Amino acid sequence: RAEKREKDARVEIVLVSDSTVVVNRTTIMRSDLSGTLLPLIESAEDHGVVISCRNGVTHGAFVDVLDQAKQCGAGEIAVVDK
């Protein structure tokens, strides 16, 4: 079936700055994160999210992204150091 194409195992989020994030290699504004994340998490195989953060991003921005991921249905959230 066509719908069983390539399912991403998990969604990758990189906080580039307080206002900019990269979701699965696409740069967006952090304010647009929920709208972008929701369909990606729903279609991810395990609803997992991997989050990494560049130097200089504030703790508040990081926590906001974690909260948005949870609100969008993220199952397991892995925080990685890149």
Secondary structure, 3 states (H helix, E strand, C coil): CHHHCCCCCEEEEEECCCCEEEECCEEEEHHHHHHHHHHHHHHCCCCEEEEEECCCCCHHHHHHHHHHHHHCCCCCEEECCC
